Amino acid sequence: MSTTNEMTEKPPIFTKKDLITLISPLVIEQILTVTMGLADTYMVSGVGEAAVSSVSLVDSLNILILQILSALATGGAVVCGQYLGRKDNKGAKKCAAQLYFVLLVSTLTVMLVVMCTSRLILHGVFGSIEEEVMKFAQIYFLISAVSYPFMGIYQAGAALFRAQGNSRTSLHASLVMNVINVCGNALMIYGFHLGVLGAALATLAGRVFAAVWIILQHQKKTNPYRMEGIRDLKPEKNYIVPILSIGIPSGLENGMFQIGKLCVSSLTSTLGTAAIAANAVANTVTTVANIPGNAMNLAIIPVVSRCLGAGDKKQAKHYAKCLLGIAACGLAATNIILYLVIPDVAAAFHLSEAAREMCVHVVHWFCVFSIFCWALSFTMPNVLRSGGDSKYTMTVSSVSMWLFRVILSYIFVLKLHMGLTGVWFGMFIDWICRDIFFTLRFISGKWMDHKLI
């Protein structure tokens, strides 16, 4: 796919080599993350359905928190990318320090709240669940909370390096983080027989390493955006406001999205332990099919934001189409493969027969809808955010989530008695709605009219 045919007035901001250099490590990083996540779930599943169910429930809360952190990091990456596109290195450097400040304050606050109210949160979100599941869930949640500040630092650093076109640094950190996690699981779960506690400690160790690694890389003397001292973390409104103008709407969008998923998870928990376990495994294995889309989600931010920072809307739109096309082709390939292998994959997760059948059924439907809907539903919003159009994506995503994924799921399950399949069909209809509105916005070009810096 050419990156120069449509751009005759100006030289391309990104060459084919630049795009390959950026995208390749991101794809590898996503493969590593998903592979290690599968291994993680597989090892925990060996402890029993109560253990895998508790980890699944808490991870839905963890994902909510980490998605909000990711949104703040995205805000920093967009603003930093636009400074880089403008060739304003001083502005990019100040933006980097302010992003670390924002994420550090946010994560420490959330950690303290969770540590003080973990059981109350679990009861409030998931209601009445089996006592054994609740006990495991509280252990996993408390230790997860300790890891939030470390994950926030990693998210900030990784986003900033990608904004510079350097995705190898986050790849190296992710590689070792996930290896520590999986090896730690093997040692803690099978060696010391610590079960869910061991899984949580292994995750914490990996995240601590990732944070330390990313800070050491950021502070190298060769990095023009390194912090000169603690004074660089002093809050500066002129840089924090643009970061939050992207990060807050995106965080609210991700937050509403995950809260909606939590409501649906609460509904799933009423279907019994088998349904919870089937849903957990299905959610885990479908992340494999999402690898191409998630990699492009990360690549789009630095590419499109730098084009817009340079004032070149034509190139911004061209590269957006290019990366969306790559995402769609990759998603088609991975979903076809997953559709064919899911019966054998599900059988490897120690599920009961009923849970295994439910898992295979919903994953088959997922693969069909994902091929046609996922890229426009989840990759396209990052194109719009790169132009500062985060309020639009927040509005569409939130309304669609509550109208379709949440309300329809309850109707499908409680009124039409569709079971776990009803939960997933609510999600698919949500995708279709998002596809329509995001595509219309992209075609209109209004997403490129926002001024951030």
C-alpha positions in Angstrom: 0.0 0.0 0.0 1.7 3.2 -1.1 2.2 6.1 1.3 3.1 8.7 -1.3 0.7 8.4 -4.3 -1.8 10.8 -2.8 0.7 13.4 -1.5 2.4 15.3 -4.3 2.5 18.8 -2.8 4.5 18.0 0.3 7.1 15.2 1.1 5.6 12.4 3.2 5.8 12.8 6.9 6.1 9.0 7.3 7.8 6.8 4.8 7.1 3.1 4.4 10.2 2.4 6.4 9.0 4.7 9.2 5.6 3.0 9.4 7.2 -0.5 9.4 9.6 0.6 12.1 6.7 1.9 14.2 4.1 -0.9 13.5 6.3 -4.1 13.7 7.2 -3.7 17.4 3.6 -2.9 18.2 2.3 -6.1 16.6 5.0 -8.1 18.4 4.1 -6.4 21.7 0.4 -7.2 21.3 1.2 -10.8 20.5 3.4 -11.1 23.6 0.7 -9.4 25.8 -2.0 -11.7 24.5 0.1 -14.8 24.6 1.1 -14.2 28.2 -2.5 -13.3 29.1 -3.6 -16.7 27.7 -0.9 -18.4 29.7 -1.9 -16.5 32.8 -5.5 -17.5 32.5 -4.6 -21.1 31.7 -2.4 -21.4 34.8 -5.0 -19.8 37.1 -7.7 -22.0 35.6 -5.8 -25.0 37.0 -6.7 -23.8 40.5 -10.4 -24.2 39.8 -13.4 -22.4 38.3 -13.8 -20.3 41.5 -10.2 -18.9 41.0 -10.6 -18.2 37.3 -14.0 -16.6 38.0 -12.6 -14.3 40.7 -9.7 -13.2 38.6 -12.1 -12.5 35.7 -14.4 -10.4 37.8 -11.6 -8.3 39.3 -9.9 -8.0 35.9 -13.0 -6.3 34.6 -12.5 -3.6 37.3 -8.7 -3.5 36.6 -9.5 -3.0 32.9 -11.7 -0.1 33.8 -8.9 1.6 35.8 -6.2 0.8 33.2 -8.4 2.0 30.4 -8.7 5.4 32.1 -4.9 5.5 32.5 -4.5 4.6 28.9 -6.9 7.4 27.9 -4.8 10.0 29.9 -1.7 8.6 28.2 -3.4 8.9 24.9 -4.1 12.6 25.6 -0.4 13.1 26.4 0.7 11.2 23.2 -1.7 13.3 21.0 -0.5 16.6 22.4 3.2 15.6 22.4 2.8 14.3 18.8 1.4 17.6 17.7 4.3 19.4 19.3 6.7 17.1 17.5 4.8 17.6 14.2 5.3 21.4 14.7 9.0 20.7 15.5 8.6 22.3 18.9 11.0 20.2 21.0 10.7 22.4 24.1 6.9 22.0 24.1 7.2 18.2 23.7 9.6 18.0 26.6 7.3 19.9 28.9 4.3 17.9 27.8 6.2 14.7 28.6 6.9 15.8 32.2 3.3 16.9 32.7 2.0 13.6 31.5 4.0 11.7 34.1 2.7 14.1 36.8 -0.9 13.6 35.8 -0.7 9.8 35.7 1.3 9.6 39.0 -1.2 11.7 40.9 -4.2 9.8 39.4 -2.9 6.3 40.1 -1.9 7.0 43.7 -5.3 8.4 44.4 -7.1 5.4 42.9 -4.7 3.0 44.7 -5.6 4.5 48.1 -9.4 4.4 47.3 -9.3 0.8 46.3 -7.1 -0.3 49.3 -9.6 1.4 51.7 -12.8 0.2 50.1 -12.0 -3.0 48.1 -14.7 -5.3 49.6 -17.3 -2.5 49.4 -16.5 -2.0 45.7 -16.7 -5.7 45.0 -20.0 -6.1 46.7 -21.4 -3.0 45.1 -20.4 -4.0 41.6 -21.0 -7.7 41.6 -23.6 -8.1 44.3 -24.2 -11.6 45.6 -21.5 -14.1 44.4 -20.2 -17.3 45.9 -18.1 -16.7 49.1 -15.1 -18.5 47.8 -15.1 -16.4 44.6 -15.4 -13.2 46.8 -12.5 -14.2 49.0 -10.2 -14.8 46.0 -11.4 -11.6 44.3 -10.6 -9.4 47.3 -7.0 -10.8 47.5 -6.5 -10.2 43.8 -8.0 -6.7 43.9 -5.9 -5.4 46.8 -2.6 -6.5 45.3 -3.7 -5.2 41.9 -4.2 -1.8 43.5 -0.6 -1.6 44.6 0.5 -2.1 40.9 -1.6 0.9 39.5 1.0 3.6 40.0 3.7 1.4 38.4 1.3 0.7 35.5 0.5 4.4 35.2 4.2 5.3 34.8 4.7 2.6 32.2 1.6 3.8 30.2 2.9 7.4 30.2 6.4 6.4 29.1 5.3 4.0 26.5 2.9 6.5 25.0 5.6 9.2 24.9 8.1 6.9 23.1 5.5 5.9 20.6 4.8 9.6 19.9 8.5 9.9 18.9 8.0 6.9 16.5 10.0 4.6 18.9 7.8 1.6 19.8 10.8 -0.7 20.5 11.3 0.6 24.0 7.8 -0.3 25.1 8.2 -3.7 23.3 11.3 -4.5 25.4 9.5 -3.5 28.6 6.4 -5.4 27.7 8.4 -8.5 26.9 10.2 -8.7 30.2 7.1 -7.7 32.1 5.1 -10.5 30.7 7.9 -13.0 31.0 8.1 -12.1 34.7 4.4 -12.4 35.0 4.2 -15.9 33.5 7.3 -17.3 35.2 6.1 -15.8 38.4 2.8 -17.5 38.0 4.5 -20.8 37.4 6.6 -20.4 40.5 3.9 -19.0 42.8 0.9 -21.1 41.6 2.6 -24.5 41.0 5.8 -24.1 43.1 4.5 -22.4 46.3 0.8 -23.3 45.7 -0.3 -19.7 46.4 -3.2 -19.8 43.8 -4.8 -16.4 43.2 -2.4 -14.7 45.6 0.6 -16.0 43.6 -1.0 -14.8 40.3 -1.5 -11.3 41.8 2.1 -11.1 43.1 3.5 -12.2 39.7 1.5 -9.4 38.0 2.8 -6.8 40.5 6.4 -7.8 40.0 6.1 -7.5 36.2 4.5 -4.0 36.4 7.2 -2.8 38.8 9.9 -3.8 36.4 8.1 -2.1 33.4 7.8 1.2 35.3 11.5 1.1 36.4 12.6 0.2 32.8 10.6 2.9 31.1 11.8 5.6 33.5 15.4 4.6 33.0 15.0 4.7 29.3 13.3 8.1 29.4 16.1 9.6 31.6 18.9 8.6 29.3 21.0 11.6 28.3 20.4 10.7 24.6 16.7 11.3 25.1 15.9 15.0 24.3 12.7 14.8 26.3 14.3 13.6 29.6 13.4 15.4 32.9 16.1 17.5 34.3 14.9 17.2 37.8 11.9 16.9 40.1 11.0 20.5 39.4 9.9 19.5 35.9 7.0 17.7 37.5 5.6 21.0 38.9 2.1 21.3 37.3 1.9 23.7 34.4 -1.7 24.6 33.2 -0.7 25.3 29.6 0.4 21.7 29.1 -2.0 19.9 31.5 -5.2 21.4 30.0 -4.6 20.1 26.4 -3.6 16.7 27.8 -6.8 16.6 29.9 -8.9 18.0 27.0 -8.2 14.7 25.3 -7.6 12.5 28.3 -10.7 13.3 30.3 -13.3 12.7 27.5 -11.4 9.6 26.5 -11.2 8.5 30.1 -14.9 9.1 30.6 -15.6 7.2 27.4 -13.4 4.3 28.5 -14.9 4.5 32.0 -18.5 4.5 30.8 -17.6 1.7 28.4 -16.1 -0.4 31.2 -18.9 0.4 33.7 -21.3 -0.8 31.1 -19.3 -3.9 30.8 -19.3 -4.3 34.6 -23.1 -4.0 34.5 -23.1 -6.8 31.9 -20.6 -8.8 34.0 -23.0 -8.5 37.0 -25.7 -9.9 34.7 -23.4 -12.7 33.6 -22.6 -13.5 37.2 -26.3 -14.4 37.8 -26.1 -17.1 35.1 -23.9 -19.3 37.3 -20.2 -20.2 37.7 -20.1 -22.1 34.4 -21.3 -19.0 32.5 -18.8 -16.8 34.3 -15.9 -19.2 33.5 -17.0 -19.5 29.8 -17.3 -15.7 29.5 -13.8 -15.3 31.1 -12.1 -17.7 28.7 -14.0 -16.3 25.7 -12.9 -12.8 26.6 -9.4 -14.0 26.9 -9.1 -15.9 23.7 -10.8 -13.3 21.6 -8.0 -10.9 22.5 -5.9 -13.0 20.1 -8.1 -12.0 17.2 -7.9 -8.3 18.2 -4.1 -8.1 17.9 -3.9 -6.4 14.5 -6.6 -3.9 15.5 -5.0 -3.1 18.9 -1.6 -2.6 17.2 -3.0 -0.1 14.7 -4.8 1.7 17.6 -1.4 2.4 19.1 0.2 3.3 15.7 -2.5 5.7 14.6 -2.0 8.2 17.5 1.6 9.3 16.7 1.1 9.1 13.0 -2.1 11.1 12.6 -1.3 13.6 15.5 2.1 14.5 14.0 0.5 15.1 10.6 -2.1 17.4 12.1 0.6 19.1 14.2 2.4 19.8 11.0 -0.8 21.3 9.6 -1.2 18.6 6.9 -4.8 17.3 6.9 -4.4 15.5 3.6 -1.6 13.3 4.9 -3.5 12.8 8.2 -6.5 11.4 6.3 -4.3 9.3 4.0 -2.4 7.6 6.7 -5.6 7.0 8.7 -7.1 5.2 5.8 -3.9 3.2 5.3 -3.7 2.0 8.9 -7.5 1.3 9.1 -7.1 -0.9 6.0 -4.2 -2.8 7.6 -6.2 -3.3 10.7 -9.2 -4.6 8.8 -7.2 -7.1 6.8 -5.3 -8.3 9.9 -8.6 -8.8 11.8 -10.1 -10.8 9.0 -7.1 -13.2 9.1 -7.0 -13.7 12.8 -10.7 -14.1 13.3 -11.0 -16.8 10.6 -8.2 -18.7 12.3 -9.8 -18.3 15.7 -13.2 -19.5 14.4 -11.6 -22.7 13.2 -9.5 -23.5 16.3 -11.7 -22.4 19.2 -13.2 -25.9 19.9 -9.7 -27.2 20.6 -8.6 -24.1 22.5 -11.6 -24.1 24.8 -11.0 -27.7 25.6 -7.6 -26.9 27.0 -8.9 -24.5 29.7 -10.2 -27.2 32.1 -13.8 -26.0 31.7 -16.9 -28.1 32.4 -18.7 -29.4 29.4 -21.5 -26.8 29.8 -18.9 -23.9 30.1 -16.9 -25.2 27.1 -20.0 -25.3 24.8 -21.0 -21.8 25.8 -17.5 -20.5 25.2 -17.3 -22.0 21.7 -20.7 -20.7 20.7 -20.1 -17.0 21.7 -16.6 -17.0 20.2 -17.9 -18.2 16.8 -20.4 -15.3 16.7 -17.6 -12.9 17.8 -15.4 -13.9 14.9 -18.2 -13.2 12.4 -19.0 -9.7 13.7 -15.4 -8.8 14.4 -14.3 -9.2 10.8 -16.8 -6.6 9.6 -17.3 -4.3 12.6 -14.3 -4.2 15.0 -11.9 -1.8 13.1 -14.5 0.9 12.6 -15.8 0.5 16.1 -12.4 0.6 18.0 -9.6 1.8 15.6 -11.5 4.6 14.0 -12.1 6.4 17.3 -8.3 6.8 17.7 -8.2 8.5 14.4 -10.8 11.0 15.6 -9.0 11.5 19.0 -5.8 12.2 17.2 -7.4 15.4 15.9 -8.8 16.3 19.3 -12.3 15.0 18.6 -12.6 13.1 21.8 -15.9 14.6 23.0 -17.6 13.3 19.9 -16.2 9.7 20.4 -17.1 9.9 24.1 -20.7 10.9 23.3 -21.3 8.2 20.7 -19.6 5.5 22.6 -21.4 6.2 25.9 -24.9 6.5 24.4 -24.4 3.4 22.2 -23.0 1.4 25.2 -26.0 2.1 27.4 -28.7 1.8 24.8 -27.5 -1.3 23.2 -24.8 -3.3 25.1 -26.3 -2.8 28.5 -30.1 -2.4 28.0 -30.3 -4.9 25.2 -28.2 -7.5 27.1 -30.7 -7.4 30.0 -33.6 -7.7 27.6 -32.0 -10.6 25.7 -31.1 -12.4 28.9 -34.0 -11.7 31.3 -36.8 -11.4 28.8 -35.8 -13.6 25.8 -33.8 -16.1 27.9 -30.8 -16.1 25.5 -28.3 -16.8 28.3 -24.6 -15.8 27.7 -25.3 -15.5 23.9 -27.7 -12.5 24.7 -24.9 -10.7 26.5 -22.6 -10.9 23.5 -25.3 -10.0 21.0 -25.9 -6.8 22.9 -22.2 -6.0 22.3 -22.4 -6.7 18.6 -25.3 -4.3 18.1 -23.4 -1.7 20.0 -20.5 -2.2 17.5 -22.8 -1.6 14.6 -24.1 1.7 16.0 -20.6 3.0 16.7 -19.4 2.0 13.2 -22.1 4.1 11.6 -21.5 7.3 13.6 -17.7 7.1 13.6 -17.5 6.5 9.8 -19.8 9.5 9.1 -17.6 11.7 11.3 -14.5 10.6 9.6 -15.9 11.3 6.1 -17.1 14.8 7.2 -13.5 15.8 8.1 -14.8 17.8 11.2 -12.5 15.8 13.5 -9.5 17.7 12.1 -10.8 21.2 12.9 -9.9 21.2 16.6 -7.0 23.3 18.0 -5.0 21.8 20.8 -1.7 23.7 20.9 
